[in-house]
Amino acid sequence: MIAAKGYAAQTAESPLAPWQFERRDIGAHDVQIEILYCGVCHTDIHLIRNEWFPGIFPMVPGHEIVGRISAVGAHAKKFGIGDLGGVGVMVDSCRECQDCKNGQEQFCTVAPVQTYNNLGHDGLPVYGGYSNTIIVNEDFVHHISDKLDLAGVAPLLCAGITTYSPLKRWNVGKGHKLAVVGLGGLGHMAVKFGNALGAEVTVLSTSPGKQEAAMQLGASHFIISRDEAQMKTAFKTFDFVLDTVSGNSDVNPYLSILKTNGIYVNVGMPAKPWEVSSFSLATGNKVIAGSGAGGLPETQQMLDFCAEHGIVSDIELIDIKDIHAAYDRMQKGDVRYRFVIDMKTL
């Protein structure tokens, strides 16, 4: 076993605190990563507090990991020592089910292994990126370009692929009008990707003060979603609506701004079920869709796209001891746009 240190929640009621633990030994096809940066995702808050389902404790959160390869297994060939590598929301899967064979390992139906709060195929708990090191099968580690700011790359492993994936799946690009609902950690990445793909991007937000920031990120227009007059002017305007808001809200106003054959995609995953009139879908042949992260090939494609276009997440770098202050600010929407932990502060 390999000695490691990190920040862990011992129970759902306890705060994150320093914890010494052990990682598994390096297997033949594994790599060991010295973690340099780890992004802070809202999922981390939900899971350490058992807000979605009972967790596995002690829990070390973190699934937006960027680091440097420090050791490689005997038969690992994808990386050399000193290379940069990134790990996202999963660290293993069955490799044999239809989803895995289609490059959608995030939906593995047999034996998916999330980066933390899960059991590995050996039956032992896996621990995430709020740590100094991690052992991962090389297939689930992504190449990271040294042309990009590494701290800004970390959130791409979750927020980046979560917004890139549906835009690519629905072939959003030149000639399309894209509405992005919300300008937070997911929303600001959606604006960057939509703009880079050639779409005309409009941001919808409840906060008038975010207009200038939206324009700086590449949006062409800004709509205050609580303003009924502004929403009426957007009636049947957009080919696509990408809703990044995690809070509970009424989706019907967003369906009204879709053109005929328009597509509404939710990636914010609010907890409350929607109430949608069947007539609002049938009138205009509209589609409601969801999207969850991305598989291994698509995540690497996203990272390569970011390297080509100079795209990273806008971040605030923090000391790990300030993680709970960061959580509090995240829940108030007080961050532009993602927190990233500098792991040398561990």
FILUMZA-441308 format. One record per atom (N, C-alpha, C): residue in one letter; x, y, z. Coordinates in steps of 0.2 Angstrom, whole numbers, plus 5000, padded with zeros to 4 digits. Example, Ala and Ser with C-alpha at 12.3 -4.5 7.8 and 13.67 -1.06 7.14 Angstrom:
<nukes>
A506649725039
A506249785039
A506649845039
S506449895035
S506849955036
S506450005039
</nukes>
This chain:
<nukes>
M500449945000
M500050005000
M500450065000
I500250124997
I500550184997
I500250235002
A500750265006
A500550315010
A500250375007
A499750405009
A499450465006
A499150515012
K499050575010
K498750625014
K498250665011
G497750685014
G497250725011
G496750755016
Y496150785013
Y495650815018
Y495050765017
A494750745022
A494250695022
A493650715027
A493050695025
A492550695030
A492450635033
Q492450625040
Q492450565043
Q491750535043
T491250585044
T490550565044
T490150625040
A489550615038
A489150665035
A489050725039
E489150725046
E489050785050
E489750815052
S490250785050
S490950815052
S491250855046
P491650905048
P491950945043
P492550915040
L492750935034
L493350905031
L493950925035
A494350875036
A494950895040
A495550845038
P496150865039
P496750825037
P496650755039
W496850705035
W496850635036
W497350595032
Q497750555036
Q498250505033
Q497850445031
F498050415025
F497750355023
F498150315018
E497950265015
E498350225011
E498050215004
R498350224999
R498150204992
R498350134990
R498050104986
R498250034983
R498950044980
D499249984979
D499949984976
D499749994968
I500350014965
I500250024958
I500249954954
G499649954950
G499649894946
G500049894940
A500049844936
A500349844930
A500149894925
H499549914924
H499349964920
H499150024923
D499350034929
D499150104933
D499750154932
V499550214934
V500050264935
V499850304941
Q500450324944
Q500350364950
Q500450444949
I499950484951
I499950554949
I500050594956
E500550634955
E500650684961
E500150744959
I499650754963
I499150794962
I499350874963
L499350914958
L499550984958
L498951024960
Y498351014957
Y497751054958
Y497151004958
C496651024962
C496050994961
C495451044962
G495051044957
G494451084956
G493951064962
V493551114964
V493051104969
V492351104965
C491951054965
C491351044962
C490751044967
H490151074965
H489651074970
H489451004972
T489550954967
T489450884969
T489850864976
D490450894977
D490750874983
D490350894989
I490050954989
I489650974995
I489050924996
H488650904990
H488150854991
H488350794994
L488950764991
L489050694993
L489350695000
I489750745003
I490050735009
I489450745015
R488950775012
R488350785017
R487750745016
N487850685012
N487350635011
N486750665008
E486750725004
E486150755001
E485850714996
W486150674992
W485950634987
W485750564989
F486250534992
F486150464994
F486750455000
P486650395004
P487150385009
P487850375006
G488350405009
G489050405007
G489450345010
I490050345007
I490550295010
I491050335014
F491050325020
F491550375024
F492050325028
P492650355029
P492850425027
P492850435020
M492750505018
M492650525011
M493150575009
V493550565004
V494050615002
V493750634995
P493450694995
P493150724988
P493650744983
G493350764977
G493750794972
G493850744966
H493550774960
H493550734954
H493750784948
E494150834949
E494350874944
E495150884946
I495450834944
I496150824946
I496650834940
V497150874942
V497750884937
V498350874941
G498850834938
G499450824941
G500050804936
R500550774939
R501150754936
R501250674937
I501350634932
I501450564933
I502150554937
S502050524943
S502650514947
S502950434947
A502550394944
A502750324944
A502250284939
V502450234935
V502050204930
V502150124932
G501550084930
G501650014931
G502049984926
A502149914927
A502649884923
A502449884915
H501749874914
H501549874907
H501149934905
A501149994909
A500850054907
A501250084901
K500950114896
K501350134890
K501050204888
K500550234891
K500250294889
K500550354891
F500950344897
F501250404900
F501950384902
G502350434903
G503050434905
G503050474912
I503550454916
I503650494922
I503850564920
G503450614924
G503550684922
G502950714918
D502650664914
D502050694910
D501550724914
L501150764911
L500550794914
L499950744913
G499550734918
G498950694917
G498350724921
G497750704919
G497150734922
G496650674923
V496250674929
V495750624930
V495050664932
G494550634929
G493950664930
G493450634934
V492850624933
V492350594937
V492350524938
M492750484934
M492750414935
M493450384934
V493650324938
V494250294937
V494250224935
D493750194933
D493650134931
D492950114928
S492950064924
S492250034922
S492349964920
C491849934918
C491849864916
C492249854909
R492249904905
R492549894898
R492149854893
E491649814895
E491349764891
E490549784889
C490249824893
C489549834892
C489549884885
Q488849894883
Q488849924877
Q489050004877
D488850034883
D489050104884
D489850104884
C490150064888
C490950064888
C491250054881
K490950004877
K491149994870
K491050054866
N490550094867
N490350154863
N490750214866
G491150214870
G491550264873
G491150314878
Q490650284881
Q490250314886
Q490250284893
E490950274895
E491050244901
E490750274907
Q490550334906
Q490150374912
Q489550334913
F489250304909
F488650264909
F488650194910
C489250164912
C489350094912
C488850064917
T488550014914
T487949984917
T488149924922
V488749904922
V488949844925
V489449854932
A489949894931
A490449904936
A490749974936
P490350024936
P490650094935
P491050114942
V491550144942
V491950164948
V492050244947
Q491650274952
Q491750354952
Q492450364955
T492650424955
T493250444957
T493350444965
Y492750454968
Y492750444975
Y492050434977
N491950414984
N491250394986
N491050334982
N491450284981
N491350224977
N491750164980
L491650104977
L492150054979
L492450034972
G493050024972
G493449994967
G493249924965
H493549894960
H493449824958
H493749784963
D494149804967
D494449764972
D494049764979
G493449804979
G493049804984
G493249854990
L493749894988
L494049944993
L493750014991
P493650054996
P493450124994
P493950164990
V493750204986
V494150244982
V494150314985
Y494650354984
Y494750424987
Y494950474982
G494650534982
G494750584977
G495350624977
G495250684974
G495850724973
G496050774978
Y495650784984
Y495850824989
Y496450784993
S496950774989
S497450724991
S498150744988
N498650714990
N499350734987
N499450684982
T499150624981
T499350574976
T498750534975
I498750504969
I498150454967
I498450404962
I498150344963
I498350284958
I497750274954
V497850274947
V497350264942
V497550224936
N497150184934
N497250144928
N497350194922
E497950184918
E498150234913
E497550254908
D497150204907
D496550214902
D496150274905
F496050284911
F495650334914
F496050404916
V496650404913
V497050464914
V497050504907
H496950564907
H496950604901
H497650644900
H497850654894
H498350694892
H498150774893
I498650804896
I498550874897
I499050924894
S498850974890
S499351014887
S499651054891
D500351064890
D500751114894
D500651184892
K500251194887
K500151264884
K499651294888
L499251264892
L498651294896
L498851304904
D498551354907
D498651354914
D498351294918
L498751264921
L498551194924
L498051204929
A498051254933
A497551264938
A496851274935
G496851314929
G496251324925
G495951264922
V496451214920
V496251154917
V495851114922
A495951114928
A495651064933
A494851054932
P494551114932
P493751114931
P493551084925
L493951084920
L493751054913
L493650984914
L493850944919
L493750874920
L493050864922
C492650914924
C491950904926
C491550954923
A491651024925
A491251074922
A491351084914
G491951074912
G492151074905
G491751024901
I491850964903
I491550904899
I490850904899
T490550924905
T489850924906
T489450974901
T489751024900
T489451074895
T489751064888
Y490351044887
Y490551024880
Y490150964877
S490050914881
S489750854878
S489050864875
P488550904878
P487950914874
P487950954868
L488451004869
L488551054863
L488751014857
K489250964858
K489450924852
K488950874850
R488650844855
R488150794853
R487550814849
W487350884850
W486850914846
W487150954840
N487750954839
N488050984833
N487951064834
V488051094839
V487951164840
V488551194837
G488351244833
G488951274829
G488751334825
K489051354820
K488951414816
K488251414813
G487951474814
G487251474811
G486751464817
H486951434822
H486451424828
H486451474833
K485851484836
K485751534842
K485651484848
L486151504853
L486151464859
L486051504865
A485551484869
A485451514875
A485751474881
V486151514885
V486451484891
V486051504897
V485751464901
V485451484907
V485851474913
G486051534916
G486451534922
G487251544920
L487551584924
L488251604922
L488651584928
G488651524930
G489151504936
G489651454933
G489851404937
G490451364935
G490251324928
L489651304927
L489551274921
L489351324916
G488951374918
G488751424913
G489251454909
H489851474913
H490351514910
H490751474905
M490751404906
M491151364901
M490651354895
A490051344896
A489551344890
A489651404886
V489651464889
V489751524884
V490451514880
K490951494884
K491651494880
K491551444875
F491251384876
F491251334871
F490751354865
G490251374867
G489751394862
G490051444857
N490351494860
N490751544856
N491251514852
A491651474854
A492251444851
A491951394845
L491351364846
L491051324841
L490751364835
G490651424836
G490351474831
G489651494832
A489351474838
A488651494839
A488551564841
E487951594840
E487851654843
E487551644850
V487951664855
V487751644862
V487351704866
T486851684869
T486451734873
T486451704880
V486651744885
V486551724892
V485951744895
L485551694899
L484951714903
L485151704910
S485051764914
S485251764921
S484651804925
T484651784931
T484251824936
T484551884939
S485251884937
S485651934940
S485851984935
P485552044935
P485752104930
P486552114930
G486852114936
G487552124937
G488052084933
K487752024930
K488251984927
K488251994919
Q487952044917
Q487952064910
Q488652074907
E489052114910
E489652134908
E490152074908
A490052034913
A490451974913
A490351924907
A489651914906
A489451874900
A489751894894
M489751964893
M489951984886
M490751974886
Q491051984891
Q491851974891
Q491951904890
L491551854892
L491651784891
L491451764883
G491151804880
G491051794873
G490251794871
A489851804876
A489151814874
A488951874870
S488551864865
S488251924861
S487751964864
H487351924868
H486751954871
H486651934878
F486251974882
F486051954889
F485351974890
I485051924893
I484251934895
I484251914902
I483851964906
I483651954913
I483051904913
S483151844915
S482551794914
S481951814918
R482051854923
R481451874928
R481051924924
D481351954919
D480952014916
D480551984910
E479851984912
E479451954907
E479451984900
A479552054900
A479552094894
A480152064889
Q480752054893
Q481352034889
Q481251964887
M480951924891
M480751854889
M480351844883
K479851894883
K479351894877
K479651914871
T480151954871
T480551974865
T480951914862
A481151864867
A481551804865
A481051744862
F480451754862
F479951704860
F480151674853
K480251604853
K480451564847
K481051594844
T481551604848
T482251634845
T482751584845
F482851534849
F483451494850
F483351424847
D483851404844
D483951334842
D484051284848
F484451314853
F484651274858
F484551314865
V484351284870
V484451314877
V484851264881
L485351284884
L485751244888
L485651274895
D485351234900
D485151254906
D485651224911
T486051274914
T486551254919
T486451264926
V485851284928
V485651304935
V485451234939
S485751234945
S485551174949
S485051184953
G484751244954
G484251264959
G483551244955
N483051234959
N482351214956
N482051274953
S481851264947
S481551324943
S481051294938
D480651344936
D480151324931
D480451324924
V480451264920
V480751264914
V480351284908
N479651294909
N479251314904
N479351374900
P479651434904
P479851494901
P480351484896
Y480851434897
Y481351424893
Y481151384887
L480651344887
L480351304882
L480051354877
S479751404879
S479451454875
S479951494871
I480551494873
I481051534869
I481351494863
L481251434863
L481451384858
L481151394851
K481451394846
K481151384839
K480851324838
T480451314833
T480151254831
T480751204830
N480651144833
N481151094833
N481751104837
G481651154842
G482251174846
G482351124852
I482951124855
I483151074860
I483351104866
Y483051084872
Y483151114878
Y483551054882
V484251074884
V484651024887
V484751044894
N484651004899
N484851024906
N485450984909
V485951024911
V486550994914
V486551014922
G486151054924
G486151074931
G485851024936
M485450984934
M485250924938
M484850954945
P484350994944
P483951014950
P483650954953
A483550954960
A483250894963
A482450894962
K482150944961
K481350944961
K481150924954
P480750874953
P480450854946
P480150914943
W480150914936
W479850964932
W479150954931
E478751004930
E478051004928
E478051034921
V477950994916
V477951024909
V477351004905
S477051054902
S476451044898
S476651004892
S476250954890
S476350914884
S476250954878
F475851004879
F475651054873
F476251094872
S476651114877
S477251154876
S477751114872
L477751054872
L478251014868
L477950994861
A477350974861
A477050954854
A476951014850
T476851074853
T476751134849
T477551164847
G477751144842
G478451164840
G478951104839
N478651044841
N479150984840
N479750994844
K479651014851
K480251034855
K480450964859
V481150964860
V481450914863
V481750934870
I481650894875
I481950904882
I482450844882
A483050864884
A483650814884
A484050834891
G484450784893
G484850794898
G485550764896
S486050774900
S486750754898
S487150754905
G487550694905
G487950684911
G488750674909
A489150724911
A489850714910
A490050694903
G490550654902
G490750624895
G491150564896
G491250524891
G491650464891
G492350484890
L492750434890
L493550444889
L493750484883
P493450454877
P493650484871
P493450554870
E492850574872
E492550634871
E492950684876
T493050664882
T493450704887
T494150724884
Q494450674881
Q495150694878
Q495050744872
Q494550734868
Q494350774863
Q494250844865
M493850854871
M493750924874
M494350954876
L494850914880
L495450944882
L495850964876
D495850924871
D496250944865
D495951014861
F495251014861
F494951074859
F495151134863
C495151124869
C495351184874
C496051204873
A496551154871
A497251174870
A497251214863
E496851194859
E496851224852
E496551294852
H496051304857
H495751374857
H495951414863
G496351384867
G496651424873
G496051434878
I495651384879
I495151384884
I495251354890
V495151384896
V495251354903
V494651384907
S494551364912
S494051384917
S494351454920
D493851494922
D494051554926
D493951534933
I494551544937
I494551514943
I494851564949
E494651534955
E494951574961
E495351514964
L496051524965
L496451474968
L496451484975
I496351424979
I496251434986
I496751384990
D496851394996
D497251355001
D496751305003
I496951245004
I496451185006
I496151195013
K496551235017
K496251245024
K495551295023
D495551325017
D494951375016
D494351335013
I494351275013
I493851235009
I493151245011
H493051255017
H492351265020
H492151335018
A492551385019
A492351455017
A492251455009
A492551415005
A492451414998
A491751374997
Y491551325001
Y490951295000
Y490351345002
D490451385007
D489951435009
D489851485004
R490351505001
R490351554995
R490051524989
M490151464988
M489851424982
M489151424982
Q488851414988
Q488151404989
Q487851474989
K488251524990
K487951594989
K488051624982
G488351584978
G488551604971
G489151654971
D489551654976
D490051704976
D490751674974
V490751664968
V491351644965
V491351644957
R491851674954
R491951674947
R492551644945
Y492451574942
Y491851544942
Y491851474945
R492551454947
R492651394950
R493251404955
F493151364961
F493751364965
F494151304963
V494851314964
V495251264963
V495751264969
I495951204972
I496351194977
I497051194975
D497551234977
D498251224976
D498451174981
M498651114978
M498751054983
M499451064986
K499851104984
K500451114988
K500351144995
T499751164996
T499551195003
T499351145007
L499251075005
L499051025009
L499551015015
</nukes>
